[in-house]
Amino acid sequence: MKLNIVLVEPEIPQNTGNIVRTCAATGSVLHLVRPLGFDTSDKYLKRAGLDYWYLTEIHYYDSIEEVMEKHYNGSNFYFLSTKAKLRHSDAKFSDGDFLVFGKETKGLPEPLLEKYYDHTLRIPMISDARSLNLSNSVAIALYEALRQNDYFDLKTEGEIPKR
């Protein structure tokens, strides 16, 4: 069981590196839509993802349309934006769903949000705040989707290490 994270034209390597680590820890698949604001060999990207790169399945695309042509089934995509009316916790997430996030400086294109407005979600925050950090937003939305699905096959109990 997996969820999919789509980053449309991400600009900041540290954010994408953090998201790689989150995807690795949750078994989620990462889809990156070009152009990227960095080279994938960028030291900041690698440092933020630490040694989790080998645990992450990553796919690259040239447009959001390409992602949707390949994966959209009519109801499995959710678009996250500060311009949405629905909260991220209002959605009913399922195995295989795609959570789509826009670039740090502009978000997702307005025509895309208008077309899929009923599947556009927001993370609540005070009205004076412009937005949350991209990697934080991914983590918040992803973990809500995981929570709704009883965390799929993730380890949910820890134990105190013996000394």
Phi and psi in degrees as GROMACS dihedral restraints (atoms count N, CA, C in turn):
[ dihedral_restraints ]
;  ai    aj    ak    al  type     phi  dphi    fc
    3     4     5     6     1  -144.3    20    10
    4     5     6     7     1   153.6    20    10
    6     7     8     9     1  -113.3    20    10
    7     8     9    10     1   161.1    20    10
    9    10    11    12     1  -121.7    20    10
   10    11    12    13     1   134.1    20    10
   12    13    14    15     1  -111.3    20    10
   13    14    15    16     1   128.3    20    10
   15    16    17    18     1  -115.1    20    10
   16    17    18    19     1   125.3    20    10
   18    19    20    21     1  -110.2    20    10
   19    20    21    22     1   116.4    20    10
   21    22    23    24     1   -93.2    20    10
   22    23    24    25     1   110.9    20    10
   24    25    26    27     1    53.7    20    10
   25    26    27    28     1    52.1    20    10
   27    28    29    30     1   -61.3    20    10
   28    29    30    31     1   146.4    20    10
   30    31    32    33     1  -112.5    20    10
   31    32    33    34     1   -26.7    20    10
   33    34    35    36     1  -109.3    20    10
   34    35    36    37     1   116.4    20    10
   36    37    38    39     1   -60.4    20    10
   37    38    39    40     1   -36.0    20    10
   39    40    41    42     1   -63.8    20    10
   40    41    42    43     1   -38.4    20    10
   42    43    44    45     1   -62.5    20    10
   43    44    45    46     1   -47.5    20    10
   45    46    47    48     1   -64.5    20    10
   46    47    48    49     1   -38.9    20    10
   48    49    50    51     1   -60.1    20    10
   49    50    51    52     1   -43.6    20    10
   51    52    53    54     1   -62.2    20    10
   52    53    54    55     1   -38.4    20    10
   54    55    56    57     1   -69.3    20    10
   55    56    57    58     1   -36.1    20    10
   57    58    59    60     1   -57.1    20    10
   58    59    60    61     1   -45.7    20    10
   60    61    62    63     1   -63.8    20    10
   61    62    63    64     1   -41.8    20    10
   63    64    65    66     1   -64.2    20    10
   64    65    66    67     1   -42.8    20    10
   66    67    68    69     1   -62.8    20    10
   67    68    69    70     1   -41.5    20    10
   69    70    71    72     1   -61.4    20    10
   70    71    72    73     1   -45.0    20    10
   72    73    74    75     1   -69.3    20    10
   73    74    75    76     1   -21.5    20    10
   75    76    77    78     1  -109.9    20    10
   76    77    78    79     1    -2.4    20    10
   78    79    80    81     1    72.4    20    10
   79    80    81    82     1    20.0    20    10
   81    82    83    84     1   -85.4    20    10
   82    83    84    85     1   155.3    20    10
   84    85    86    87     1   -96.8    20    10
   85    86    87    88     1   137.7    20    10
   87    88    89    90     1  -106.6    20    10
   88    89    90    91     1   131.1    20    10
   90    91    92    93     1  -119.0    20    10
   91    92    93    94     1   120.0    20    10
   93    94    95    96     1  -108.6    20    10
   94    95    96    97     1   127.4    20    10
   96    97    98    99     1  -104.3    20    10
   97    98    99   100     1   123.0    20    10
   99   100   101   102     1   -75.3    20    10
  100   101   102   103     1   157.3    20    10
  102   103   104   105     1   -79.5    20    10
  103   104   105   106     1   143.8    20    10
  105   106   107   108     1   -90.8    20    10
  106   107   108   109     1   147.4    20    10
  108   109   110   111     1   -84.8    20    10
  109   110   111   112     1    19.3    20    10
  111   112   113   114     1  -163.5    20    10
  112   113   114   115     1   166.3    20    10
  114   115   116   117     1   -89.2    20    10
  115   116   117   118     1   140.4    20    10
  117   118   119   120     1   -69.7    20    10
  118   119   120   121     1    -5.4    20    10
  120   121   122   123     1   -96.8    20    10
  121   122   123   124     1     4.2    20    10
  123   124   125   126     1   -53.2    20    10
  124   125   126   127     1   132.1    20    10
  126   127   128   129     1   -63.4    20    10
  127   128   129   130     1   -32.6    20    10
  129   130   131   132     1   -71.1    20    10
  130   131   132   133     1   -37.2    20    10
  132   133   134   135     1   -63.4    20    10
  133   134   135   136     1   -48.9    20    10
  135   136   137   138     1   -63.9    20    10
  136   137   138   139     1   -42.2    20    10
  138   139   140   141     1   -63.6    20    10
  139   140   141   142     1   -43.8    20    10
  141   142   143   144     1   -66.0    20    10
  142   143   144   145     1   -32.9    20    10
  144   145   146   147     1   -84.3    20    10
  145   146   147   148     1    -6.0    20    10
  147   148   149   150     1    50.2    20    10
  148   149   150   151     1  -135.8    20    10
  150   151   152   153     1  -101.2    20    10
  151   152   153   154     1    30.7    20    10
  153   154   155   156     1   -95.6    20    10
  154   155   156   157     1    -1.0    20    10
  156   157   158   159     1   -58.0    20    10
  157   158   159   160     1   -39.5    20    10
  159   160   161   162     1   -69.1    20    10
  160   161   162   163     1   -16.9    20    10
  162   163   164   165     1   -90.0    20    10
  163   164   165   166     1    -4.3    20    10
  165   166   167   168     1  -111.8    20    10
  166   167   168   169     1   127.2    20    10
  168   169   170   171     1   -85.5    20    10
  169   170   171   172     1   120.2    20    10
  171   172   173   174     1  -124.7    20    10
  172   173   174   175     1   134.0    20    10
  174   175   176   177     1  -122.2    20    10
  175   176   177   178     1   146.7    20    10
  177   178   179   180     1  -116.7    20    10
  178   179   180   181     1   143.6    20    10
  180   181   182   183     1  -138.5    20    10
  181   182   183   184     1   160.4    20    10
  183   184   185   186     1   -95.7    20    10
  184   185   186   187     1    -9.6    20    10
  186   187   188   189     1  -163.0    20    10
  187   188   189   190     1   159.7    20    10
  189   190   191   192     1   -66.2    20    10
  190   191   192   193     1   -31.4    20    10
  192   193   194   195     1   -61.2    20    10
  193   194   195   196     1   -38.4    20    10
  195   196   197   198     1   -63.6    20    10
  196   197   198   199     1   -41.1    20    10
  198   199   200   201     1   -61.2    20    10
  199   200   201   202     1   -47.0    20    10
  201   202   203   204     1   -69.0    20    10
  202   203   204   205     1   -39.3    20    10
  204   205   206   207     1   -59.1    20    10
  205   206   207   208     1   -35.7    20    10
  207   208   209   210     1   -82.0    20    10
  208   209   210   211     1   -32.1    20    10
  210   211   212   213     1  -125.0    20    10
  211   212   213   214     1   -17.7    20    10
  213   214   215   216     1   -71.7    20    10
  214   215   216   217     1   129.7    20    10
  216   217   218   219     1  -117.1    20    10
  217   218   219   220     1    11.6    20    10
  219   220   221   222     1   106.5    20    10
  220   221   222   223     1   -20.3    20    10
  222   223   224   225     1  -152.9    20    10
  223   224   225   226     1     7.6    20    10
  225   226   227   228     1  -100.2    20    10
  226   227   228   229     1    11.0    20    10
  228   229   230   231     1  -115.6    20    10
  229   230   231   232     1   136.3    20    10
  231   232   233   234     1  -125.6    20    10
  232   233   234   235     1   132.2    20    10
  234   235   236   237     1  -109.7    20    10
  235   236   237   238     1   124.8    20    10
  237   238   239   240     1   -99.9    20    10
  238   239   240   241     1   130.5    20    10
  240   241   242   243     1  -158.4    20    10
  241   242   243   244     1   150.3    20    10
  243   244   245   246     1   -70.7    20    10
  244   245   246   247     1   -10.9    20    10
  246   247   248   249     1   -92.5    20    10
  247   248   249   250     1     5.3    20    10
  249   250   251   252     1   -85.5    20    10
  250   251   252   253     1   158.0    20    10
  252   253   254   255     1   -95.7    20    10
  253   254   255   256     1   -30.9    20    10
  255   256   257   258     1   -83.8    20    10
  256   257   258   259     1   142.2    20    10
  258   259   260   261     1   -80.2    20    10
  259   260   261   262     1   154.7    20    10
  261   262   263   264     1   -59.7    20    10
  262   263   264   265     1   -28.8    20    10
  264   265   266   267     1   -82.2    20    10
  265   266   267   268     1    -6.0    20    10
  267   268   269   270     1   -80.4    20    10
  268   269   270   271     1   -21.9    20    10
  270   271   272   273     1   -73.0    20    10
  271   272   273   274     1   155.0    20    10
  273   274   275   276     1  -112.0    20    10
  274   275   276   277     1    93.9    20    10
  276   277   278   279     1   -78.1    20    10
  277   278   279   280     1   148.4    20    10
  279   280   281   282     1  -132.9    20    10
  280   281   282   283     1   164.6    20    10
  282   283   284   285     1   -53.5    20    10
  283   284   285   286     1   132.8    20    10
  285   286   287   288     1    88.1    20    10
  286   287   288   289     1    -3.2    20    10
  288   289   290   291     1   -64.4    20    10
  289   290   291   292     1   157.4    20    10
  291   292   293   294     1  -114.1    20    10
  292   293   294   295     1   126.9    20    10
  294   295   296   297     1  -107.3    20    10
  295   296   297   298     1   117.7    20    10
  297   298   299   300     1  -109.0    20    10
  298   299   300   301     1   129.1    20    10
  300   301   302   303     1  -125.0    20    10
  301   302   303   304     1   145.4    20    10
  303   304   305   306     1   -94.3    20    10
  304   305   306   307     1   179.9    20    10
  306   307   308   309     1   -66.2    20    10
  307   308   309   310     1   154.7    20    10
  309   310   311   312     1   -59.0    20    10
  310   311   312   313     1   -37.5    20    10
  312   313   314   315     1   -88.2    20    10
  313   314   315   316     1   -21.7    20    10
  315   316   317   318     1  -131.0    20    10
  316   317   318   319     1   -12.4    20    10
  318   319   320   321     1    73.8    20    10
  319   320   321   322     1  -155.6    20    10
  321   322   323   324     1   -87.8    20    10
  322   323   324   325     1   152.5    20    10
  324   325   326   327     1   -60.8    20    10
  325   326   327   328     1   136.4    20    10
  327   328   329   330     1   -58.2    20    10
  328   329   330   331     1   -39.7    20    10
  330   331   332   333     1   -60.0    20    10
  331   332   333   334     1   -35.0    20    10
  333   334   335   336     1   -66.3    20    10
  334   335   336   337     1   -45.6    20    10
  336   337   338   339     1   -63.1    20    10
  337   338   339   340     1   -40.3    20    10
  339   340   341   342     1   -64.0    20    10
  340   341   342   343     1   -43.3    20    10
  342   343   344   345     1   -65.5    20    10
  343   344   345   346     1   -35.8    20    10
  345   346   347   348     1  -116.8    20    10
  346   347   348   349     1    34.5    20    10
  348   349   350   351     1   -57.3    20    10
  349   350   351   352     1   -35.4    20    10
  351   352   353   354     1   -70.6    20    10
  352   353   354   355     1   -10.6    20    10
  354   355   356   357     1  -117.8    20    10
  355   356   357   358     1    22.4    20    10
  357   358   359   360     1  -103.2    20    10
  358   359   360   361     1   131.6    20    10
  360   361   362   363     1  -123.4    20    10
  361   362   363   364     1   153.5    20    10
  363   364   365   366     1  -126.9    20    10
  364   365   366   367     1   153.2    20    10
  366   367   368   369     1   -99.4    20    10
  367   368   369   370     1   120.5    20    10
  369   370   371   372     1   -59.9    20    10
  370   371   372   373     1   142.1    20    10
  372   373   374   375     1  -160.3    20    10
  373   374   375   376     1   171.3    20    10
  375   376   377   378     1   -65.7    20    10
  376   377   378   379     1   154.8    20    10
  378   379   380   381     1   -67.1    20    10
  379   380   381   382     1   -26.4    20    10
  381   382   383   384     1   -79.7    20    10
  382   383   384   385     1   -12.1    20    10
  384   385   386   387     1   -83.2    20    10
  385   386   387   388     1   132.4    20    10
  387   388   389   390     1   -73.8    20    10
  388   389   390   391     1   -47.4    20    10
  390   391   392   393     1  -170.3    20    10
  391   392   393   394     1   169.2    20    10
  393   394   395   396     1   -94.9    20    10
  394   395   396   397     1   163.2    20    10
  396   397   398   399     1   -62.3    20    10
  397   398   399   400     1   142.4    20    10
  399   400   401   402     1   -57.9    20    10
  400   401   402   403     1   -47.8    20    10
  402   403   404   405     1   -67.3    20    10
  403   404   405   406     1   -32.4    20    10
  405   406   407   408     1   -67.6    20    10
  406   407   408   409     1   -41.5    20    10
  408   409   410   411     1   -61.9    20    10
  409   410   411   412     1   -42.9    20    10
  411   412   413   414     1   -60.0    20    10
  412   413   414   415     1   -46.8    20    10
  414   415   416   417     1   -61.9    20    10
  415   416   417   418     1   -43.7    20    10
  417   418   419   420     1   -61.5    20    10
  418   419   420   421     1   -51.1    20    10
  420   421   422   423     1   -67.5    20    10
  421   422   423   424     1   -42.5    20    10
  423   424   425   426     1   -62.5    20    10
  424   425   426   427     1   -45.2    20    10
  426   427   428   429     1   -70.4    20    10
  427   428   429   430     1   -27.1    20    10
  429   430   431   432     1   -66.9    20    10
  430   431   432   433     1   -43.5    20    10
  432   433   434   435     1   -62.7    20    10
  433   434   435   436     1   -41.4    20    10
  435   436   437   438     1   -64.8    20    10
  436   437   438   439     1   -44.3    20    10
  438   439   440   441     1   -58.0    20    10
  439   440   441   442     1   -44.3    20    10
  441   442   443   444     1   -61.4    20    10
  442   443   444   445     1   -24.5    20    10
  444   445   446   447     1  -108.7    20    10
  445   446   447   448     1    27.9    20    10
  447   448   449   450     1    51.1    20    10
  448   449   450   451     1    34.5    20    10
  450   451   452   453     1    62.0    20    10
  451   452   453   454     1    20.1    20    10
  453   454   455   456     1    47.3    20    10
  454   455   456   457     1  -122.6    20    10
  456   457   458   459     1  -104.2    20    10
  457   458   459   460     1    19.8    20    10
  459   460   461   462     1   -74.7    20    10
  460   461   462   463     1   148.4    20    10
  462   463   464   465     1   -68.6    20    10
  463   464   465   466     1   122.8    20    10
  465   466   467   468     1  -114.0    20    10
  466   467   468   469     1     0.2    20    10
  468   469   470   471     1  -126.1    20    10
  469   470   471   472     1   140.0    20    10
  471   472   473   474     1  -115.5    20    10
  472   473   474   475     1   170.4    20    10
  474   475   476   477     1  -135.3    20    10
  475   476   477   478     1   150.7    20    10
  477   478   479   480     1   -75.0    20    10
  478   479   480   481     1   127.5    20    10
  480   481   482   483     1   -64.6    20    10
  481   482   483   484     1   142.3    20    10
  483   484   485   486     1   -80.9    20    10
  484   485   486   487     1   143.1    20    10
